[in-house]
Amino acid sequence: MAIGGFCVQLDAFALNMALPVIRRDLHASAAAGPWVISAYLLAAGALMPAAGRLADVFGRRRLLVLGLALFGGASAACALTPSLPFLVVARVAQGAGGALVMPVGLALLTRSFPPGRARLATGHALGLAGLATACGPFVGGALADALSWRAVFWANVPLCGAAMLCARRAPRSGDGRSAREGRREGMGRRGWGALVLGTGVPACLAVAVESAGTW
């Protein structure tokens, strides 16, 4: 959870200083460049409430590993992107992975330790994520200057792989109901509808506000 949170927060802030280089390399307009950051933050923020409910249904550990795999795979796609539209789509997928990692990982942490140790473990995990928030712009700018802005994304791949290995090897506690129980109970048609509505409406509102000036 700590490694995943570090990657999620790092990628939220590491590209701010590298945006001019990204626009130049991908031959993108100045107006389109900010979507590299906005698409990621929008996907992560809009999908976090849904991630918590899905973890209750399908199991927290399974969703955490899935989120790490999605984040790592999307990071590799970002690093290999040939164009800005491809990068924005990959950043949406990356944000979806981050939306799974953060709330699901925290829920798993709080249920995997006794109350006193759970607060300590959560503090350590969020502290590492906070470190990524603080040093993100510096790390992104330094990597873009020394190597390439694509190196910011490549760095996530081995970290997410290590986090997945840790999640699979950790003692199995705090998973909530089993995957079999989750599938049997399900959410029902109204539950899925509410999930789509609760995710889609804030996303559409944010897109409208972001693009209002251009429109």
Secondary structure as GFF3:
##gff-version 3
##sequence-region A 1 215
A	DSSP	alpha_helix	2	13	.	.	.	ID=ss1
A	DSSP	alpha_helix	19	26	.	.	.	ID=ss2
A	DSSP	alpha_helix	35	58	.	.	.	ID=ss3
A	DSSP	alpha_helix	60	79	.	.	.	ID=ss4
A	DSSP	alpha_helix	84	110	.	.	.	ID=ss5
A	DSSP	alpha_helix	115	146	.	.	.	ID=ss6
A	DSSP	alpha_helix	150	154	.	.	.	ID=ss7
A	DSSP	alpha_helix	156	169	.	.	.	ID=ss8
A	DSSP	alpha_helix	179	185	.	.	.	ID=ss9
A	DSSP	alpha_helix	188	211	.	.	.	ID=ss10
###
